Amino acid sequence: MEETAQTTMSDNQPARSAPAAAAVAPAVGKPLIEARDVKTYYPIYGGILRRRVGSVYAVDGVSLTINRGQTFGLVGESGCGKTTLGRTILRLEKATAGSVTMDGQDMLAMRGPALKRMRRRMQLIFQDPYGSLNPRMPISDIIGEGLLAQADADNGWRTRTIRDKRVGDYLEAVGLRRDYARRYPHEFSGGQRQRIGIARALALAPDFVVCDEPVSALDVSIQSQILNLLSDLRSEFNLTYLFIAHNLSVVQYFCDRIGVMYLGKLVEVATTDALYEKPLHPYSVALLSAIPVPDPRVRKKRLVLRGDVPSPANPPSGCRFHTRCWLREKLGNPEQCSTIDPPLRDMGGGQMAACHFAEQVTKQAAQEVASTQSVIEAATELPD
């Protein structure tokens, strides 16, 4: 099925005036989301009596600030806690400790009607465009389900005609036709399904949207269309994004500021330009060295991390990255890396890194380690 790509639309389309929240542009640059020391632990039960014997430290003391109108990227290996952090901020997962505020309001303390009203302002775009849509429901009901749940006397969303009109408006906003509302998910391609998921997230006119790897399940050609669409919608509807991804090239293109996670903790936070120009954490250096260069004439030395990622149920003491850290080996395995957990400290220019020796993280040091690895690999390579 052909992908419908209508990302550029005329100003007279109904979707432009659909969300009342976008009528007045908010002040750009002020903090919208502030998370402080957020922890999300999952219990581990064992034995005949099913007693709690431990915990999985999925998110362990993460603090971040997302300014209004900003796209904050969250990157890291699979299982590092990126999605759990996003879902915890949205109250889809229960936080073990910490605080999350939106416009100064404590979201973790909200209950009942107040929480329900707040949920209009924060939405989620899922990773899987196939599993996130109910195959037994038409598109009008899939997108309109959230409207019906948030219906009240003021918005009139209990009325089917009003709800269907809003669904059609947002289908057009994401580049699909209004009459697609009568179809079912199996009649669409992967890219079209993801557009439907985006329309569902925007239908309630949110201020904050968590994008949980929204392009990782799509073809490369479709990924660029969805990213451009998300960028246009951010400007059009005054959106703030938390963009979760593991593709560093996508994050570089799409995000204003980036946080690097490892084993439940933030190890570096910086602007996109600063992170890609001069990373200050050994893990960030290793991630950036893995980005492929689309030029067969360029031979890039990759910094390969040794060993496996430790279990989040039994994280290492001290710095959680020290068991795989190339810089620690280069410095002679200093003891403080394994005994003292480094705080996320300001390195200047708004760049923060959680490393005891961040000042010694340089391109030259990384290249020397990568060169040593290349020599070892060449020496151990078997002849043909």
HUJO-V992727 format. One record per residue. PHI is phi as a letter, one per 20 degrees, with the letter a starting at -180 (* if undefined). D_CENTER is the distance of its C-alpha to the mean C-alpha in Angstrom with 1 decimal. Layout:
BEGIN
phi=PHI d_center=D_CENTER
phi=PHI d_center=D_CENTER
END
This chain:
BEGIN
phi=* d_center=28.7
phi=f d_center=28.1
phi=f d_center=24.8
phi=e d_center=25.5
phi=d d_center=24.1
phi=c d_center=25.1
phi=f d_center=22.4
phi=d d_center=25.2
phi=c d_center=27.2
phi=f d_center=30.3
phi=f d_center=30.4
phi=e d_center=32.7
phi=f d_center=30.3
phi=f d_center=29.9
phi=f d_center=26.1
phi=f d_center=26.4
phi=d d_center=28.2
phi=f d_center=26.5
phi=e d_center=24.2
phi=f d_center=26.4
phi=f d_center=23.5
phi=e d_center=23.2
phi=f d_center=26.9
phi=d d_center=26.6
phi=f d_center=24.1
phi=f d_center=22.6
phi=f d_center=23.2
phi=e d_center=20.5
phi=o d_center=19.5
phi=f d_center=20.1
phi=f d_center=17.6
phi=d d_center=16.1
phi=d d_center=13.9
phi=c d_center=15.3
phi=d d_center=14.5
phi=c d_center=17.4
phi=l d_center=17.9
phi=f d_center=15.8
phi=c d_center=17.0
phi=c d_center=16.4
phi=d d_center=19.2
phi=d d_center=20.5
phi=f d_center=24.2
phi=d d_center=26.1
phi=d d_center=29.5
phi=b d_center=32.5
phi=n d_center=36.3
phi=f d_center=38.6
phi=e d_center=37.9
phi=l d_center=34.1
phi=e d_center=33.8
phi=f d_center=30.6
phi=d d_center=30.8
phi=r d_center=27.4
phi=b d_center=23.7
phi=e d_center=20.4
phi=e d_center=18.6
phi=f d_center=15.0
phi=c d_center=13.8
phi=c d_center=16.8
phi=n d_center=17.2
phi=e d_center=14.0
phi=c d_center=14.7
phi=b d_center=12.8
phi=c d_center=13.7
phi=d d_center=12.0
phi=f d_center=15.0
phi=f d_center=16.0
phi=n d_center=15.4
phi=e d_center=12.8
phi=d d_center=9.5
phi=d d_center=7.7
phi=e d_center=5.7
phi=c d_center=4.6
phi=c d_center=6.9
phi=q d_center=9.7
phi=f d_center=12.1
phi=f d_center=11.9
phi=n d_center=12.8
phi=e d_center=11.7
phi=o d_center=10.1
phi=f d_center=6.3
phi=f d_center=6.7
phi=f d_center=9.8
phi=f d_center=8.7
phi=f d_center=6.7
phi=f d_center=9.9
phi=f d_center=12.1
phi=f d_center=11.4
phi=e d_center=12.3
phi=m d_center=15.3
phi=e d_center=14.7
phi=c d_center=15.2
phi=e d_center=18.0
phi=f d_center=17.5
phi=f d_center=20.3
phi=b d_center=20.7
phi=o d_center=19.4
phi=b d_center=18.8
phi=c d_center=16.3
phi=d d_center=17.9
phi=c d_center=17.3
phi=l d_center=20.1
phi=n d_center=21.9
phi=e d_center=22.1
phi=f d_center=21.3
phi=f d_center=19.1
phi=f d_center=19.8
phi=e d_center=23.5
phi=f d_center=23.6
phi=b d_center=25.6
phi=l d_center=27.2
phi=g d_center=27.6
phi=f d_center=25.7
phi=f d_center=22.5
phi=f d_center=23.2
phi=f d_center=23.5
phi=f d_center=20.3
phi=f d_center=18.3
phi=f d_center=19.4
phi=e d_center=17.4
phi=c d_center=14.0
phi=c d_center=12.7
phi=c d_center=10.2
phi=d d_center=10.0
phi=e d_center=10.4
phi=f d_center=10.1
phi=e d_center=13.9
phi=f d_center=15.9
phi=e d_center=19.0
phi=f d_center=18.5
phi=e d_center=16.8
phi=d d_center=20.0
phi=f d_center=23.3
phi=f d_center=25.9
phi=e d_center=28.7
phi=d d_center=27.7
phi=f d_center=28.2
phi=f d_center=25.5
phi=f d_center=27.2
phi=f d_center=26.9
phi=f d_center=23.3
phi=f d_center=22.2
phi=f d_center=25.1
phi=f d_center=24.3
phi=f d_center=22.1
phi=f d_center=24.7
phi=f d_center=27.4
phi=f d_center=25.7
phi=d d_center=25.5
phi=f d_center=28.9
phi=b d_center=31.5
phi=f d_center=34.7
phi=f d_center=33.2
phi=e d_center=30.8
phi=m d_center=33.0
phi=f d_center=30.3
phi=f d_center=32.6
phi=f d_center=34.7
phi=f d_center=33.8
phi=f d_center=34.8
phi=f d_center=32.6
phi=f d_center=29.6
phi=f d_center=30.3
phi=f d_center=30.7
phi=f d_center=27.4
phi=f d_center=25.8
phi=f d_center=27.7
phi=f d_center=26.7
phi=f d_center=23.0
phi=f d_center=23.7
phi=f d_center=25.4
phi=f d_center=22.6
phi=e d_center=20.3
phi=n d_center=23.3
phi=d d_center=25.0
phi=e d_center=28.5
phi=f d_center=29.5
phi=f d_center=31.7
phi=f d_center=28.7
phi=f d_center=28.4
phi=e d_center=31.3
phi=e d_center=29.8
phi=d d_center=28.0
phi=g d_center=24.7
phi=f d_center=26.8
phi=e d_center=28.3
phi=c d_center=25.2
phi=f d_center=23.4
phi=f d_center=19.9
phi=f d_center=18.8
phi=f d_center=20.9
phi=f d_center=19.4
phi=f d_center=15.8
phi=f d_center=17.6
phi=f d_center=19.1
phi=f d_center=15.8
phi=f d_center=14.8
phi=f d_center=18.3
phi=f d_center=18.1
phi=f d_center=15.1
phi=e d_center=17.1
phi=f d_center=20.4
phi=e d_center=20.4
phi=l d_center=19.8
phi=f d_center=16.8
phi=e d_center=15.9
phi=c d_center=12.3
phi=c d_center=9.8
phi=e d_center=6.5
phi=d d_center=5.6
phi=e d_center=5.1
phi=l d_center=6.3
phi=f d_center=8.8
phi=d d_center=11.2
phi=f d_center=11.5
phi=e d_center=14.4
phi=d d_center=16.2
phi=f d_center=19.0
phi=f d_center=18.5
phi=f d_center=20.7
phi=f d_center=18.8
phi=g d_center=15.4
phi=f d_center=16.9
phi=f d_center=18.3
phi=f d_center=15.1
phi=f d_center=13.4
phi=f d_center=16.6
phi=f d_center=16.8
phi=f d_center=13.5
phi=f d_center=14.8
phi=f d_center=18.2
phi=f d_center=17.0
phi=f d_center=15.3
phi=f d_center=18.7
phi=f d_center=20.7
phi=d d_center=19.3
phi=l d_center=18.3
phi=e d_center=14.6
phi=c d_center=12.0
phi=d d_center=8.3
phi=d d_center=5.1
phi=d d_center=3.4
phi=e d_center=1.5
phi=b d_center=5.3
phi=c d_center=8.7
phi=e d_center=10.8
phi=f d_center=11.7
phi=f d_center=13.9
phi=f d_center=11.4
phi=f d_center=9.4
phi=f d_center=12.9
phi=f d_center=14.0
phi=d d_center=11.4
phi=d d_center=10.2
phi=e d_center=12.7
phi=c d_center=11.5
phi=c d_center=9.6
phi=d d_center=9.4
phi=d d_center=10.5
phi=d d_center=10.6
phi=b d_center=13.7
phi=l d_center=15.2
phi=n d_center=13.7
phi=c d_center=14.2
phi=e d_center=12.9
phi=d d_center=15.4
phi=b d_center=14.8
phi=c d_center=13.6
phi=a d_center=15.0
phi=f d_center=15.2
phi=g d_center=14.4
phi=f d_center=18.1
phi=f d_center=19.0
phi=f d_center=16.6
phi=f d_center=17.8
phi=e d_center=21.3
phi=b d_center=21.8
phi=f d_center=19.4
phi=d d_center=20.9
phi=c d_center=19.7
phi=g d_center=21.2
phi=f d_center=18.0
phi=f d_center=16.3
phi=f d_center=19.6
phi=f d_center=19.6
phi=f d_center=16.2
phi=f d_center=17.3
phi=f d_center=20.7
phi=e d_center=19.3
phi=f d_center=18.3
phi=f d_center=21.2
phi=e d_center=23.6
phi=f d_center=24.8
phi=b d_center=28.4
phi=f d_center=30.7
phi=e d_center=32.9
phi=e d_center=30.4
phi=d d_center=30.4
phi=d d_center=27.4
phi=e d_center=27.7
phi=e d_center=24.8
phi=e d_center=24.3
phi=e d_center=24.2
phi=f d_center=23.2
phi=e d_center=25.9
phi=n d_center=25.6
phi=d d_center=23.0
phi=f d_center=20.1
phi=f d_center=21.9
phi=f d_center=21.5
phi=f d_center=19.3
phi=e d_center=22.5
phi=b d_center=24.5
phi=f d_center=22.6
phi=f d_center=24.9
phi=f d_center=26.7
phi=m d_center=26.1
phi=f d_center=23.3
phi=f d_center=21.2
phi=e d_center=21.0
phi=f d_center=24.8
phi=f d_center=25.7
phi=c d_center=24.2
phi=f d_center=24.4
phi=f d_center=26.5
phi=f d_center=27.3
phi=f d_center=28.8
phi=f d_center=31.1
phi=f d_center=32.1
phi=e d_center=33.1
phi=n d_center=35.1
phi=l d_center=32.9
phi=f d_center=33.3
phi=f d_center=33.6
phi=f d_center=31.3
phi=f d_center=28.2
phi=e d_center=29.0
phi=d d_center=30.3
phi=d d_center=28.4
phi=f d_center=24.7
phi=f d_center=23.8
phi=f d_center=22.3
phi=f d_center=19.6
phi=d d_center=22.2
phi=f d_center=22.5
phi=d d_center=23.7
phi=n d_center=24.6
phi=m d_center=23.1
phi=n d_center=20.1
phi=e d_center=19.0
phi=c d_center=18.6
phi=b d_center=19.0
phi=d d_center=19.9
phi=b d_center=22.8
phi=f d_center=26.5
phi=c d_center=27.4
phi=f d_center=24.7
phi=f d_center=27.6
phi=e d_center=28.8
phi=e d_center=25.7
phi=c d_center=27.0
phi=f d_center=26.9
phi=f d_center=30.5
phi=f d_center=29.8
phi=f d_center=26.9
phi=f d_center=29.3
phi=f d_center=32.1
phi=f d_center=30.2
phi=f d_center=29.0
phi=f d_center=32.7
phi=f d_center=34.0
phi=f d_center=31.8
phi=f d_center=33.1
phi=f d_center=36.7
phi=f d_center=36.2
phi=f d_center=34.8
phi=f d_center=37.7
phi=f d_center=40.3
phi=e d_center=39.2
phi=f d_center=38.9
phi=f d_center=41.7
phi=f d_center=44.2
phi=f d_center=44.4
END
